[in-house]
Amino acid sequence: GGIVKKAKEISVLCDAQVSLVIFSSSGKMSEFCSSSTTLVKLLDRYQKTSGKKLWDAKHEYLSNEVDRIKKENDSMQIKLRHLKGEDLTSLHPKELMSIEDALQNGLTGVRAKQMEFLKMLKKNERELEEENKRLTYILHHQQLSMDESAREMENRHHGRGRDYSAQMPLTFRVQPIQPNLHHDK
């Protein structure tokens, strides 16, 4: 704590750029960096001034790999804009033909996927129609069975062998021989 306090005092009193990192034997880290700079800037300045390399080959490789990936990403962004039909004026006819081929292949793939989806939809439609027919058939037979059960119950209720019209009250029978009593002649 005292060393960090002294680093702060030096930074303020001497207007110096100070950075301090301390690791204790238990692994605890303490740090301080002047408000006017960052640790990375101070380390770069130290490396330039002292001539000592702070970064090993592994870090250099990673830095180069990041740069390579950035360039590759930029190239892919340009190709994507070309595929979208943007910035085509700078391209040569051979490049335009390769873009046309790529788009044609993509279009073929999209159409194949659409046909596959359409076939699946038609198959599902057929299956649903067959299921609907099967369920309609079952429903029809159940309705016939229910109607037959209702007739049997009605016959049991009114007695077997009796004339249904005899069970109907007289007022509900049709009597075609009788003239309409409400009609004056």
Secondary structure, 3 states (H helix, E strand, C coil): CHHHHHHHHHHHHCCCCCEEEEECCCCCEEEEECCCCCHHHHHHHHHHHHCCCCCCHHHHHHHHHHHHHHHHHHHHHHHHHHHCCCCCCCCCHHHHHHHHHHHHHHHHHHHHHHHHHHHHHHHHHHHHHHHHHHHHHHHHHHHHHHHHHHHHHHHHHHCCCCCHHHHCCHHHCCCCCCCCCCCCC
